[in-house]
Every structure is written in C-alpha cells, then in structure tokens.
C-alpha cells in the first residue's frame, strides 16, 4: 500500500516504495523548502512523521498569503503609511495565487 510503512521493511525502503505518493499529496500544503527537508530526512531513514516534525522545526510553518494580507491591512489601519498594491501591479499576488491560497 502506498505511503504505509510495511512491517519488516526498512524506513528507507518504505520511502522508495510508496512514500513518494504520500509526499506528493503532502506537498500541496507545504513549501518546497519544507518538502526538500522532508525528502532528505526520509532518505536517511526517518519515518514520514519524524521527517515532518523535523522539517517543521527547521523550516517552520509559513502562515501563507492570506495571513500576510491581513497583517498588512492591520499595519495600514494602525497608520504605517503603507498601501495595498493594485491587482496586476508588480509584486501583487496573481489571481491564481489568491485562488490557490483559499483552501
């Protein structure tokens, strides 16, 4: 079964035989840096859960696009002098990025 540790098989073998499907699904929710750290740990023999915990402590969980937008709105409301970028301008989130962040 993909993504499940099989009794009698090493953790490294489990990564090579089915763990990649679990990682692919996991990558939809985490950054590329997080996933790279997890893959490195799993190839060294850590289980999925151990690799995830390790990656979270090293890379951290990013709050994401909406957290950044809300934080900026809060700074603007408190009088920081910043302005929100207009849609389509350089550095503004694209429509695709906004849609992907809404889970």
PyMOL commands that set and color helices and strands:
alter all, ss='L'
color gray80, all
select helices_A, chain A and resi 11-26+32-43+48-59+65-77+95-101
alter helices_A, ss='H'
color red, helices_A
deselect
rebuild
show_as cartoon
